[in-house]
Amino acid sequence: MRGRWTAWLFVGTLIATSACAERDVPTSQTELELGSHRVRVSVPVGWDVLDQGAQKHFRKAESDIVLQNLGPVDWEPALGSLHDDHRREVKSRRAITIDNHEAVDIETWNRLDHTWPQRLLFVRAADDVLALHTARLADEQTAKAFESIRDSLHFPSSARR
């Protein structure tokens, strides 16, 4: 009888501990202006948003994720404009929909040894292409933040001025 009670106490403690554990839950929504587009996004805990006009930087220590409006461009040239095409290759590419907008989610890596991953996301918003990309190495923490930002993107209004 005592063994069962101890087991239930252990399970209860385990559940309570996991419920109280710190998680990377996004903070409240932040609205950003990218040209004529407004984008609402959740900023991961511990990350700062720096508004540099045409580019919005999400930073934490040395990690940097950039959100920018590339203007009216095609998907493929946009991919080449954000990384060194000669040393990198596409690891994965998938078409997705983000808040009713056509998008392409891309992961690249070094062509020679499959290291140095980078993440890119292109979202078609009216005539423009918005890009979310890792500016440097997408380590595990940066990749997790990239996915959190990607998953929280919302376009409340994209009306041209």
N, C-alpha and C positions, 0 to 999 in steps of 0.2 A: 504494500500500500504506500509506503513511504517513497519507494522508487518512482511510482507513477506521479506522486505529488511533486517530487524533485524534477522530473521530466517536464511536467506542465509549467513549473516555475521557470525552468530554463527556456522553454519555448516562449513564454510570456515576456521574459527579459529580452530575448533576442528580437522579438517583434517590436517592443518598445524602443529598444536601442536603434534599430534600423529606421523607425519612424522619426526619431529625433536627430538622425545623422544629417550633417550639412550636405546640401545639394546645390548644384549650379542651376538654380532656378532663375529665369530671367526676371529683371526688375520691371518696373512699369514701362508702358509703351512710350517711345520718343518719336516725335514727328520730324522728319527731315525734308528739306526742299532740294530737289535735284532738277535744276532748270525749271520747266513748267510742271514737273511732277512732284506730288507730295507722297512720301513713303512713311508709313508707320512701322516701327521695328522695336523689338524688345532687346535691350542691351544686357548681355550676360553679366552676372555678379562679378565685380572686380575689374571690369573693363570700362574704359572711358571712351567717350565719343568726342572727337575733335572735328569741328566744322571748318574745313579749309576751302569753302566756296564750292567749286566744282567737284571736290572730293570730300567724302566723309570718312574719317579714319576711326576704327575701333581699335584701341590699343590697351595692352596690358604688358608691362615691362618691355621686352624686345619684340613681342608678337604684334603684328599689324594686319588688319583686315580692312580693305578699302571698298567703299561703295561709291560709284560714280555713274554719271550719265555720259555715254559715249556718243550720243546723238543718233542721227539716222544712218546706221551702218549695217552690214550683213554680219551674220554669225561668224563665219570662218575668218575673215580679216580681223575681226575683233579678238579672236583667240590668239592670233599671231602678235597682236599689238601689246599683249599683256605679259608675255614671257619670251625667253630666248628660244626660238623655234628650232635651232640647230642642235641643242643639247637636250631637249625635252621631247617626250612623246606622250600621247594620250593613253592613260591607264584605263579610264572608264569614261563613258559619255552616255547620258540618258536624258531623254526629253521628259519634262515634267510640266505641271501647271501650278503657278503660284498666284493665288487670289484671282483666278480667271484670266491670267496672263500666260502666254506661251513662254517657256523657259528651257534652257539647256544647262544641266549640271555636269561639270567636267572635273576630273581629277587627272593631273599629270605627274610625271616623275622623270628622273634622269634617264636618258636613253641608254646609257652604258651599264649602270649598275642598279637601276630601279630604286634609287634612294631620292631624297630631297623632294618629297611630295608637295604639290601645290593644288589649291582648289580654286575653281572658277565657276561662276554662275552668270548666265546671260538671260535677262528677262526683257521681252518685247513689251514696251509700254507705248501704245499709239504708234507713232513713227520712229520712236527712239529705242535704243537698246541700253538698258541699265546693267552694269556689271558689278558683281560682288566678287572679290578675289583676295587671296592671301598674298601679301606683298613679299613675304619671305617664306622660309621653311614652314610648312604646315605640320608642326608637331602635334601630338595627341591633344593637348590642351587647345591649340589654335583650331584644329579640325573640329573639335567639339563645339567651340564658340561659333565657328563658321556655320555649322549645321543648325545651331540654335538661332542665329540671325536669319539664315535662309528660311527656316521653318516659321519665323515670326513675321516675315515681310507681308505688309498689307498696304493696299493702294486705296486710301479713302476717297481721293479725287485726283484725276489726272487731266483736269481741264486746262487747256491752253489759255494763256493770258492774251 
